[in-house]
Amino acid sequence: MSTADINQVLAQMRVIASQAAGQPVRPEETTGGDFGQLLKQSIDSVNETQQQAGALKQAFETGQADVDLAEVMIATQKSSLSFQAMVQVRNKLVDAYKDVMNMPI
């Protein structure tokens, strides 16, 4: 997998995570930047999505009137989808690292 492909996947993950969190997507976040910083932002975004879904689950379980089941299920699915995408990116990064390490000098 090339660097351009990895950057494209990370950009897509940021867009999905922002949409899942209900935040607008800013164009400056999807281009350029330090790779480590972009990866950290993606992980933080996935974590935030999971925290929000957990909070909604807990609110529903405690019987708060302003939380309905459909909202909880949608938040849970968004959280699951963003986590699965993050795992796939991690797998591709590990594969790319292995390919680089196996290159002859």
N, C-alpha and C positions, 0 to 999 in steps of 0.2 A: 504494500500500500504506500502510495507516495505521500509526501508532506502536504501537497495540495488537497488530496483526498481526506487526510486526517483533519486539516483545518476546516474543510467543508462540513465534515461530520460534526465537529465541535461547534461550528456556527449554527448548524441546524439544531443541535442540542440546546444551545443558548436560547434560540427562538422558541423552541417547544417549552422549555422550562419557564421562560418569561410569560408565554401564553398561559401555561398551567397556573402560574402564580397570579395571573390577571394583570400583569404589568405590561405597559407598551414596550415594543421592541425598538431600541435606539440603534440607528444604522452604524454609529461609531463603535458599538460593541461587537459588531459582526466582522470587522475588518482590522487587520494588523494586530499589533500587541505582542507581548511576550507569551510564549507557548505555555510556560508554567503558570503564568497568571491566568490565562484563558482556561486552562484545565482546572485550576482552583475555583474560578468563578463558576464553571459548570458543575463541579462537585457541590459547591455551596448552594447553588440553585436547586439541585436535586434534593439536597438535604432540607432546604426550606420547604419545598413542595411536600416532602414526607412529613415534616413537622406540622404543616398546616392540615394535612389529611388526618394525622393523629389527633390533633386538637378538635377537628370536626367530629371524628369518631367518638371521642370522649364526651363532647358536648351532647351528641345524640344519645349516647348511653346513659347520661345523667338526666336526660329528659328535658333539656332546654327547649323552649317552645319555638325559638327562631331558627332551628336547624331541622331540615327535613331529610328523609332517607335518600332521596334522589341526589341531593347536594353532597351528602357523605359518599355515596357510591361513585359519583363523578370525580370527586377529589381523590378517592382511593385509586381509581383507575388511572388518573393522570399521574399520580405518584408512582404507581407500578410501571407505567409506560416509560416515564423519565428514568427510573432506576434501570430498567432493562436496556434502554438505549445507552446508558452510562456503562453498563457491564459490557456491552458489545464494543464500545470504544476502547475500553480497557483491554479487552481481548485482542483487538487489532493492534493496539500499541505494544502489547507483549509480543505478538507475532513479529511486528516490525523490529523490535529490539533483538529478538532471537535471530532474525535474518541478518541484521547488522553485525551481531556478534559472531556469526558463522562465516562472515566474509573473509576470504584470505587476505593477508596483509601484503 
